[in-house]
Amino acid sequence: MLKRIVITVFSLTLVMAIVFTGHAPEPVYKLFPGYFTDPNNAWEDSPLVFGTVTEARLPDTVVDDRGNRQTSARNALSVEQDKQILFGDTHVHTTNSADAFMYSLPMMHGASGAYPPAYACDYARFVSQLDFYFLTDHAESFTYKQWRDGIDSVQQCNRLAGDPQNPDIAAFIGWEWTQVGQVAENHYGHHNVLFKDDNPEMLPSHPIAAVGMGVATIAARSAEGKQSSLLRLIDPRHRGYYAAYNNWVEQMAATPACDPTVPSPELPADCFESAATPGELFSKLDQWGFDNIVIPHGTSWGFYTPPNANWSHQLTAANNDAQKTRLIEVYSGHGNSEAFRDFSVRRKDNAGLWYLSLIHI
């Protein structure tokens, strides 16, 4: 009898071990409440795995065709310019950003798994067929390894792009400073910080994040940001992916805050630095002295934008740098700021009390 019990316990243990390694037959996982079809094993890799840029190049005929079409269009319009229009993306995220990692979790049905930095190059070259892109993961999600992985992926992409004088794509690195204010007066929105070089010696040793709870800090930099361990029980096939997420949160939480009294270039590479305002961010960038531009965006959309938020709070001497902010992002998948409408969500009456504005259509 004892022998039978031992054999039964051993067999059950072995079966559960197979189930929780994700390699049991498909019908087994249909018994779990978190089951969903995953025919392509999209969640087999963790976003923390660096990945490798595909070494295949775009055919020269494809690259040449881009230039020929532009030349033809320029000639048809009788434009006497030798300059060429380039198409690119200055706002590229991977699952090295907290929100993208969270929305890539298997429980987010409709997500499609891990997209680490190396994938950005492949997508830009072979799918979007862009001329350039900037990798701008959220600084609020920073760990030193992820920052260096992003730089390495951009370097890989540029090395595989062919002739440096005529590459099939140009890759750049940067980060997003994702600030959210509690009220309009201290809301400055998001800013993509973009650098010209991909050499680590010509880049800050670490990104500079925003102070407070930005949209990227869905995963708090503490144990509170972890996902429930129950997810690994209701969806055991992907338990490794959930574990990777929690491991990543632990890495963020273990990154110490930088000393705010020390100039940015003198700080350790593996500490977490932040800036409360655009002006403070610009000052820290000036300390590094590297060539960069900063593109504000997201000031008029999102569930986190305070009522009456507008540009006036950052178009000041303290929070504006005309040399850095020469561009503004006017549209993204979240919304746009192209249209100006002369109305306020709320106004003050003569007594200084807030009241809702009526919008007439």
KEMAR-288755 format. One record per residue: z, x, y of N, C-alpha, C in turn. Coordinates in steps of 0.2 Angstrom, whole numbers. Layout:
! residues N
{site {Z X Y} {Z X Y} {Z X Y}}
...
This chain:
! residues 361
{site {0 4 -6} {0 0 0} {0 4 6}}
{site {4 10 6} {5 14 12} {-2 18 13}}
{site {-5 20 8} {-11 23 8} {-17 19 11}}
{site {-17 12 9} {-22 7 12} {-21 7 19}}
{site {-14 6 22} {-13 6 29} {-15 12 33}}
{site {-14 18 30} {-16 24 33} {-24 24 34}}
{site {-27 22 28} {-34 22 29} {-37 17 34}}
{site {-34 11 34} {-36 6 39} {-35 8 46}}
{site {-29 11 47} {-27 14 54} {-32 19 56}}
{site {-34 24 51} {-38 29 53} {-45 27 54}}
{site {-47 22 50} {-54 19 51} {-55 15 58}}
{site {-49 12 60} {-49 8 66} {-50 13 72}}
{site {-46 19 71} {-45 24 76} {-52 27 77}}
{site {-56 28 71} {-62 31 71} {-67 27 75}}
{site {-67 20 73} {-72 15 76} {-70 15 84}}
{site {-64 15 86} {-63 14 93} {-65 21 97}}
{site {-64 26 93} {-66 33 96} {-74 33 98}}
{site {-78 30 93} {-85 30 93} {-87 25 99}}
{site {-83 19 99} {-84 14 104} {-83 17 111}}
{site {-78 20 112} {-76 23 119} {-79 29 121}}
{site {-83 32 116} {-88 37 118} {-95 35 121}}
{site {-96 28 120} {-102 25 122} {-107 26 118}}
{site {-106 27 111} {-112 29 107} {-111 24 101}}
{site {-108 18 101} {-108 13 96} {-114 9 97}}
{site {-116 6 91} {-122 1 92} {-122 -4 97}}
{site {-127 -6 100} {-127 -11 105} {-124 -17 104}}
{site {-124 -20 98} {-121 -27 97} {-113 -26 98}}
{site {-110 -20 96} {-103 -19 97} {-101 -21 104}}
{site {-105 -18 109} {-103 -19 116} {-104 -26 119}}
{site {-108 -30 115} {-109 -37 118} {-102 -41 117}}
{site {-98 -38 113} {-91 -41 112} {-86 -40 118}}
{site {-88 -35 122} {-84 -34 128} {-86 -38 134}}
{site {-81 -40 138} {-83 -44 144} {-87 -41 149}}
{site {-87 -34 150} {-90 -31 155} {-97 -29 152}}
{site {-100 -31 147} {-106 -29 144} {-112 -32 149}}
{site {-117 -28 149} {-124 -29 152} {-129 -25 149}}
{site {-135 -26 150} {-140 -22 147} {-141 -16 151}}
{site {-142 -10 147} {-143 -4 150} {-148 0 146}}
{site {-155 -3 146} {-159 0 141} {-161 7 143}}
{site {-161 9 149} {-163 16 151} {-157 21 152}}
{site {-151 19 149} {-145 23 150} {-145 26 157}}
{site {-145 21 162} {-145 23 169} {-138 27 171}}
{site {-133 25 168} {-126 27 170} {-124 33 165}}
{site {-129 36 162} {-127 42 157} {-124 48 161}}
{site {-127 49 167} {-125 55 171} {-120 53 176}}
{site {-116 57 178} {-112 56 184} {-115 59 190}}
{site {-113 55 196} {-116 58 202} {-113 65 204}}
{site {-108 67 201} {-105 74 202} {-109 79 198}}
{site {-114 77 194} {-118 82 191} {-124 83 196}}
{site {-125 90 197} {-129 92 203} {-136 89 202}}
{site {-139 90 196} {-146 89 194} {-151 94 197}}
{site {-157 94 195} {-162 99 197} {-168 95 200}}
{site {-170 98 205} {-177 96 208} {-182 97 204}}
{site {-187 92 203} {-192 93 199} {-197 98 201}}
{site {-199 103 197} {-203 109 199} {-210 107 200}}
{site {-213 102 197} {-220 100 198} {-221 99 206}}
{site {-227 100 208} {-229 100 215} {-234 94 216}}
{site {-234 91 222} {-239 86 223} {-246 90 223}}
{site {-251 86 220} {-258 89 220} {-260 91 227}}
{site {-263 96 228} {-266 98 235} {-270 93 238}}
{site {-274 89 233} {-278 84 236} {-274 79 239}}
{site {-268 77 237} {-264 72 240} {-262 74 247}}
{site {-259 81 247} {-257 84 254} {-263 84 259}}
{site {-269 86 256} {-274 87 261} {-277 80 263}}
{site {-276 75 259} {-278 68 261} {-274 65 267}}
{site {-268 67 267} {-263 65 272} {-266 67 279}}
{site {-267 74 279} {-270 77 285} {-277 74 287}}
{site {-281 73 282} {-288 71 284} {-288 64 286}}
{site {-284 60 284} {-283 53 286} {-281 53 294}}
{site {-276 57 295} {-274 57 302} {-279 60 307}}
{site {-283 65 304} {-288 68 308} {-294 63 310}}
{site {-295 59 305} {-300 54 306} {-298 48 311}}
{site {-292 46 310} {-289 41 315} {-289 44 322}}
{site {-287 51 323} {-287 54 329} {-294 54 332}}
{site {-299 56 328} {-306 56 331} {-308 49 332}}
{site {-307 44 328} {-309 37 330} {-306 35 336}}
{site {-300 37 338} {-297 35 344} {-299 40 350}}
{site {-303 45 349} {-304 50 354} {-298 53 357}}
{site {-293 54 353} {-287 58 355} {-288 65 355}}
{site {-288 68 361} {-289 75 361} {-282 79 361}}
{site {-280 79 355} {-273 83 353} {-274 86 346}}
{site {-271 92 346} {-271 96 340} {-265 95 336}}
{site {-260 91 339} {-254 90 336} {-254 85 330}}
{site {-250 85 325} {-251 81 319} {-244 76 319}}
{site {-245 70 318} {-239 65 317} {-237 67 310}}
{site {-230 67 309} {-227 68 303} {-222 62 302}}
{site {-222 60 295} {-218 54 294} {-212 57 289}}
{site {-206 55 291} {-200 57 288} {-194 52 288}}
{site {-188 54 286} {-182 50 286} {-176 55 288}}
{site {-173 53 293} {-168 57 296} {-161 54 294}}
{site {-161 50 289} {-155 46 287} {-155 45 279}}
{site {-154 50 275} {-154 50 268} {-148 50 265}}
{site {-146 46 261} {-139 46 257} {-140 47 250}}
{site {-136 50 246} {-136 50 239} {-129 47 237}}
{site {-128 48 230} {-121 46 228} {-116 51 229}}
{site {-117 56 233} {-112 60 236} {-109 56 242}}
{site {-111 51 244} {-108 46 249} {-103 41 245}}
{site {-98 40 248} {-93 35 245} {-96 28 244}}
{site {-99 26 249} {-102 19 248} {-107 19 243}}
{site {-111 24 243} {-117 24 238} {-114 25 231}}
{site {-109 29 230} {-106 30 223} {-103 24 221}}
{site {-99 20 225} {-96 14 223} {-101 9 221}}
{site {-106 8 225} {-111 3 223} {-116 5 218}}
{site {-115 12 215} {-119 14 209} {-115 12 203}}
{site {-108 10 204} {-104 9 198} {-107 4 193}}
{site {-106 5 187} {-109 0 182} {-107 -7 183}}
{site {-101 -8 186} {-99 -15 187} {-103 -18 193}}
{site {-106 -14 197} {-110 -17 202} {-117 -19 199}}
{site {-118 -24 195} {-124 -26 192} {-130 -26 197}}
{site {-135 -23 196} {-140 -23 201} {-141 -16 203}}
{site {-136 -12 203} {-136 -5 204} {-140 -1 199}}
{site {-142 5 200} {-146 9 196} {-144 16 194}}
{site {-137 17 194} {-134 23 192} {-134 28 197}}
{site {-133 35 194} {-132 40 199} {-138 43 202}}
{site {-138 45 208} {-143 48 212} {-140 54 216}}
{site {-139 59 213} {-136 65 216} {-142 68 221}}
{site {-140 74 225} {-144 76 230} {-151 78 228}}
{site {-152 81 222} {-158 84 219} {-163 78 219}}
{site {-161 72 218} {-165 66 217} {-168 64 223}}
{site {-165 66 229} {-168 64 236} {-174 68 237}}
{site {-175 74 235} {-181 78 235} {-187 74 231}}
{site {-185 73 225} {-190 70 221} {-193 63 223}}
{site {-188 59 226} {-190 53 229} {-194 53 235}}
{site {-192 58 239} {-196 59 245} {-203 62 244}}
{site {-204 66 239} {-210 69 238} {-215 65 234}}
{site {-212 62 228} {-216 59 223} {-217 51 224}}
{site {-212 48 227} {-212 41 228} {-214 39 235}}
{site {-209 41 240} {-211 39 247} {-216 44 250}}
{site {-217 49 247} {-222 54 250} {-221 56 257}}
{site {-215 57 259} {-213 59 266} {-216 66 267}}
{site {-216 68 274} {-218 74 276} {-211 78 277}}
{site {-205 75 278} {-199 78 279} {-193 73 278}}
{site {-188 76 276} {-182 72 276} {-175 76 277}}
{site {-170 72 280} {-164 76 281} {-159 72 276}}
{site {-155 76 273} {-150 74 268} {-144 73 273}}
{site {-141 67 273} {-136 66 278} {-130 62 275}}
{site {-127 64 269} {-122 61 266} {-116 60 271}}
{site {-111 55 270} {-106 54 274} {-101 60 274}}
{site {-99 62 280} {-94 68 280} {-87 65 278}}
{site {-86 59 279} {-79 56 277} {-78 57 269}}
{site {-84 58 265} {-84 58 258} {-83 66 256}}
{site {-82 70 261} {-83 77 260} {-78 80 254}}
{site {-81 84 250} {-78 89 246} {-82 95 247}}
{site {-79 101 246} {-83 107 247} {-89 108 242}}
{site {-88 106 236} {-93 107 231} {-99 102 233}}
{site {-98 96 235} {-103 92 237} {-107 94 243}}
{site {-104 97 247} {-107 100 253} {-112 105 251}}
{site {-110 110 247} {-114 115 244} {-119 113 240}}
{site {-118 108 236} {-123 105 231} {-129 102 236}}
{site {-127 99 241} {-132 96 246} {-137 102 249}}
{site {-133 107 251} {-137 113 254} {-142 116 248}}
{site {-139 117 242} {-143 120 237} {-149 115 235}}
{site {-148 109 235} {-154 104 233} {-159 105 239}}
{site {-157 105 245} {-162 106 250} {-166 113 250}}
{site {-162 118 248} {-165 124 247} {-170 124 241}}
{site {-168 121 236} {-173 120 230} {-179 117 232}}
{site {-178 111 236} {-184 107 238} {-189 111 242}}
{site {-186 115 246} {-191 119 251} {-194 125 247}}
{site {-191 128 242} {-194 133 238} {-199 130 234}}
{site {-199 124 232} {-204 121 227} {-210 118 231}}
{site {-209 118 238} {-214 114 242} {-220 118 243}}
{site {-221 124 240} {-228 127 241} {-228 132 247}}
{site {-233 133 250} {-234 137 256} {-230 135 262}}
{site {-225 140 264} {-220 138 269} {-224 136 276}}
{site {-230 138 277} {-234 136 283} {-238 129 282}}
{site {-238 127 276} {-241 120 274} {-238 117 268}}
{site {-231 116 268} {-228 113 262} {-230 106 261}}
{site {-228 104 255} {-230 97 254} {-224 92 256}}
{site {-218 96 258} {-212 92 261} {-208 97 264}}
{site {-204 96 269} {-199 100 272} {-192 96 272}}
{site {-188 100 269} {-181 97 268} {-176 100 272}}
{site {-171 96 275} {-166 98 280} {-159 95 278}}
{site {-154 98 280} {-147 96 278} {-144 94 285}}
{site {-139 90 284} {-135 87 289} {-129 83 286}}
{site {-126 79 290} {-121 74 288} {-121 68 293}}
{site {-117 63 290} {-116 57 295} {-109 57 297}}
{site {-108 57 303} {-101 56 306} {-100 48 307}}
{site {-96 45 303} {-96 38 303} {-90 35 306}}
{site {-90 33 312} {-84 31 316} {-84 24 317}}
{site {-78 21 316} {-77 13 317} {-71 13 322}}
{site {-72 9 327} {-66 8 332} {-63 1 330}}
{site {-57 1 332} {-53 -6 332} {-55 -11 337}}
{site {-57 -8 343} {-59 -12 348} {-66 -9 351}}
{site {-69 -13 356} {-75 -10 358} {-75 -4 362}}
{site {-69 -3 366} {-68 3 370} {-67 9 366}}
{site {-65 9 359} {-65 15 356} {-70 15 350}}
{site {-75 11 350} {-80 11 345} {-86 15 347}}
{site {-88 20 343} {-94 24 345} {-99 24 340}}
{site {-98 21 335} {-103 20 330} {-104 26 325}}
{site {-110 27 322} {-112 32 318} {-116 37 321}}
{site {-116 43 319} {-120 48 322} {-122 53 316}}
{site {-129 54 315} {-131 59 310} {-132 65 314}}
{site {-129 70 311} {-129 77 313} {-134 81 309}}
{site {-139 84 312} {-145 87 309} {-146 94 311}}
{site {-147 98 306} {-148 105 307} {-155 108 305}}
{site {-157 113 309} {-164 115 308} {-164 120 301}}
{site {-159 124 300} {-160 129 295} {-156 126 288}}
{site {-158 129 282} {-155 127 276} {-151 133 273}}
{site {-151 139 277} {-147 145 275} {-140 143 277}}
{site {-135 144 272} {-128 143 273} {-125 147 279}}
{site {-128 153 280} {-126 157 285} {-127 154 292}}
{site {-132 149 292} {-134 146 298} {-132 139 299}}
{site {-127 137 295} {-124 131 294} {-116 131 295}}
{site {-113 125 297} {-106 125 297} {-104 126 289}}
{site {-98 129 288} {-95 129 281} {-93 123 278}}
{site {-92 118 283} {-90 111 280} {-92 106 286}}
{site {-93 100 283} {-95 94 288} {-89 92 292}}
{site {-90 89 298} {-85 86 302} {-85 78 302}}
{site {-80 76 300} {-79 68 298} {-77 65 305}}
{site {-77 58 305} {-74 54 310} {-67 53 308}}
{site {-63 51 313} {-56 49 312} {-56 42 311}}
{site {-51 39 306} {-51 32 305} {-55 30 299}}
{site {-55 23 299} {-58 20 293} {-65 19 294}}
{site {-70 23 292} {-77 22 293} {-80 18 287}}
{site {-86 16 288} {-89 12 283} {-90 16 276}}
{site {-90 23 277} {-91 27 272} {-84 28 268}}
{site {-79 26 271} {-72 28 268} {-70 22 264}}
{site {-75 19 260} {-73 13 255} {-68 16 250}}
{site {-69 22 248} {-64 25 244} {-60 30 248}}
{site {-53 27 249} {-49 31 253} {-47 38 250}}
{site {-46 43 254} {-45 49 252} {-38 50 249}}
{site {-36 46 244} {-30 46 241} {-30 42 234}}
{site {-25 42 230} {-25 39 224} {-26 31 225}}
{site {-25 28 231} {-27 21 232} {-34 20 231}}
{site {-38 25 232} {-46 24 232} {-48 23 225}}
{site {-44 24 220} {-47 24 213} {-48 17 211}}
{site {-53 17 206} {-54 11 203} {-49 9 197}}
{site {-48 3 195} {-44 1 190} {-46 4 183}}
{site {-41 7 179} {-43 9 173} {-45 3 168}}
{site {-44 -3 170} {-46 -8 166} {-53 -9 165}}
{site {-57 -6 170} {-64 -6 170} {-67 -2 164}}
{site {-63 3 162} {-65 7 156} {-64 3 150}}
{site {-59 -2 150} {-58 -6 144} {-63 -12 143}}
{site {-65 -15 149} {-69 -20 148} {-77 -18 148}}
{site {-78 -12 150} {-85 -9 149} {-84 -2 146}}
{site {-82 -1 140} {-81 5 137} {-87 10 136}}
{site {-93 7 136} {-99 11 136} {-100 15 142}}
{site {-97 13 147} {-98 17 154} {-92 20 156}}
{site {-87 21 152} {-80 23 154} {-81 30 157}}
{site {-85 34 155} {-86 41 158} {-88 40 165}}
{site {-92 35 167} {-94 35 174} {-89 33 178}}
{site {-85 28 176} {-79 26 180} {-74 31 181}}
{site {-73 35 175} {-68 41 176} {-71 46 181}}
{site {-78 47 181} {-80 52 186} {-79 50 193}}
{site {-79 43 194} {-78 41 201} {-71 42 203}}
{site {-66 41 198} {-59 42 200} {-57 50 200}}
{site {-61 54 197} {-60 61 197} {-63 63 204}}
{site {-68 60 206} {-71 62 213} {-66 60 219}}
{site {-63 54 218} {-57 52 223} {-52 57 223}}
{site {-50 60 217} {-44 65 216} {-46 71 220}}
{site {-53 73 219} {-55 79 223} {-55 78 230}}
{site {-57 72 233} {-56 71 240} {-49 71 242}}
{site {-44 68 238} {-37 68 240} {-34 75 240}}
{site {-37 79 236} {-34 86 235} {-37 91 240}}
{site {-41 88 244} {-44 93 250} {-39 92 256}}
{site {-36 98 258} {-31 97 263} {-34 96 270}}
{site {-31 93 274} {-33 92 281} {-33 99 285}}
{site {-38 100 289} {-39 106 293} {-34 106 299}}
{site {-32 112 301} {-27 113 306} {-31 111 313}}
{site {-29 106 316} {-33 104 322} {-32 109 328}}
{site {-28 113 328} {-27 118 333} {-32 125 332}}
{site {-35 125 327} {-39 131 325} {-46 129 326}}
{site {-50 133 330} {-57 132 331} {-61 131 324}}
{site {-66 127 325} {-69 125 319} {-72 131 314}}
{site {-75 136 318} {-78 141 314} {-73 146 310}}
{site {-67 145 312} {-61 149 310} {-57 146 304}}
{site {-59 139 303} {-56 135 298} {-58 137 291}}
{site {-54 136 286} {-56 137 279} {-62 133 277}}
{site {-66 135 273} {-72 130 271} {-70 124 267}}
{site {-65 124 264} {-63 119 259} {-57 114 262}}
{site {-57 114 269} {-52 109 272} {-56 103 275}}
{site {-53 98 276} {-56 92 279} {-55 91 286}}
{site {-60 92 290} {-60 92 297} {-63 86 300}}
{site {-60 84 306} {-62 77 309} {-62 78 316}}
{site {-66 73 319} {-66 73 326} {-66 65 328}}
{site {-62 64 334} {-60 57 335} {-66 53 339}}
{site {-69 57 343} {-74 55 348} {-81 59 347}}
{site {-86 56 350} {-93 60 350} {-92 66 354}}
{site {-88 66 360} {-87 72 364} {-83 78 360}}
{site {-78 76 356} {-75 81 352} {-79 83 346}}
{site {-84 79 344} {-88 81 339} {-93 86 342}}
{site {-96 85 348} {-101 89 351} {-97 96 352}}
{site {-91 96 354} {-87 102 356} {-87 106 350}}
{site {-85 104 344} {-85 107 338} {-91 110 336}}
{site {-97 106 337} {-103 109 335} {-105 115 340}}
{site {-103 114 346} {-105 120 350} {-101 126 348}}
{site {-95 125 345} {-91 131 343} {-95 135 338}}
{site {-99 131 334} {-103 135 328} {-109 138 331}}
{site {-112 135 336} {-118 138 340} {-124 137 336}}
{site {-125 133 331} {-131 133 327} {-136 127 330}}
{site {-142 128 329} {-147 123 332} {-146 116 328}}
{site {-145 111 332} {-144 104 329} {-146 99 334}}
{site {-147 93 331} {-147 87 335} {-143 82 332}}
{site {-141 77 336} {-137 71 334} {-140 65 336}}
{site {-141 60 331} {-144 54 331} {-139 48 331}}
{site {-137 45 336} {-133 39 335} {-136 33 332}}
{site {-132 29 329} {-135 23 326} {-129 18 324}}
{site {-131 12 322} {-126 8 319} {-121 5 324}}
{site {-123 5 331} {-118 3 336} {-118 -5 337}}
{site {-123 -8 334} {-124 -16 335} {-124 -20 329}}
{site {-123 -17 323} {-123 -20 317} {-117 -19 312}}
{site {-116 -23 307} {-111 -21 302} {-105 -26 303}}
{site {-102 -27 298} {-96 -31 298} {-90 -28 302}}
{site {-90 -22 303} {-85 -18 306} {-86 -17 313}}
{site {-91 -19 316} {-92 -18 324} {-88 -23 328}}
{site {-84 -20 332} {-79 -24 336} {-83 -29 341}}
{site {-81 -35 343} {-84 -39 348} {-85 -35 354}}
{site {-91 -36 357} {-93 -33 364} {-94 -26 363}}
{site {-95 -23 358} {-96 -16 357} {-103 -15 360}}
{site {-104 -9 364} {-111 -7 367} {-111 0 368}}
{site {-116 2 371} {-117 9 372} {-113 12 378}}
{site {-110 8 382} {-107 11 388} {-101 15 387}}
{site {-98 15 381} {-92 19 379} {-94 26 377}}
{site {-100 27 375} {-102 34 374} {-107 37 378}}
{site {-110 33 383} {-115 36 388} {-111 38 394}}
{site {-106 42 393} {-101 45 398} {-102 52 398}}
{site {-99 56 403} {-99 63 403} {-95 66 397}}
{site {-90 62 395} {-86 65 390} {-89 64 383}}
{site {-93 59 382} {-95 57 375} {-103 58 374}}
{site {-106 61 379} {-113 61 378} {-116 69 379}}
{site {-121 71 376} {-124 77 376} {-131 76 376}}
{site {-134 76 382} {-142 75 383} {-146 79 378}}
{site {-144 86 377} {-147 90 373} {-147 89 366}}
{site {-142 86 364} {-141 84 357} {-143 77 355}}
{site {-142 73 359} {-144 66 357} {-150 64 361}}
{site {-156 67 359} {-162 65 361} {-166 60 358}}
{site {-163 57 352} {-166 52 349} {-160 47 347}}
{site {-163 40 346} {-158 35 344} {-161 31 338}}
{site {-158 30 333} {-160 26 327} {-160 19 329}}
{site {-166 16 329} {-166 9 331} {-167 4 325}}
{site {-168 7 319} {-168 2 314} {-166 5 307}}
{site {-163 1 303} {-161 3 296} {-161 -3 292}}
{site {-160 -2 286} {-159 -7 281} {-153 -12 283}}
{site {-148 -10 287} {-143 -14 289} {-145 -19 294}}
{site {-149 -17 299} {-151 -21 304} {-154 -17 310}}
{site {-156 -19 315} {-159 -16 321} {-156 -17 327}}
{site {-158 -12 332} {-155 -13 339} {-161 -12 344}}
{site {-167 -15 341} {-173 -15 345} {-173 -20 351}}
{site {-170 -26 349} {-170 -32 353} {-164 -32 357}}
{site {-165 -33 364} {-160 -34 369} {-159 -41 370}}
{site {-153 -44 369} {-151 -51 371} {-145 -51 376}}
{site {-146 -54 381} {-141 -54 386} {-136 -59 385}}
{site {-132 -58 380} {-126 -62 379} {-120 -58 376}}
{site {-114 -61 377} {-108 -58 374} {-105 -63 369}}
{site {-102 -60 364} {-99 -64 359} {-93 -68 362}}
{site {-90 -64 367} {-84 -68 370} {-84 -65 377}}
{site {-81 -69 382} {-80 -67 389} {-73 -69 391}}
{site {-71 -66 397} {-65 -68 400} {-65 -73 405}}
{site {-60 -77 406} {-60 -82 411} {-57 -79 417}}
{site {-56 -83 422} {-53 -81 429} {-45 -78 427}}
{site {-42 -81 422} {-35 -79 421} {-35 -73 416}}
{site {-41 -70 415} {-41 -64 410} {-40 -66 403}}
{site {-41 -72 401} {-40 -74 394} {-47 -75 391}}
{site {-48 -73 384} {-54 -73 381} {-56 -80 379}}
{site {-63 -81 379} {-65 -87 377} {-72 -86 374}}
{site {-74 -90 369} {-80 -89 365} {-86 -91 370}}
{site {-91 -87 370} {-98 -89 373} {-102 -93 369}}
{site {-105 -98 372} {-110 -102 369} {-117 -100 369}}
{site {-120 -99 364} {-127 -97 364} {-132 -103 363}}
{site {-136 -103 368} {-141 -109 369} {-147 -107 366}}
{site {-150 -110 361} {-156 -109 358} {-162 -114 361}}
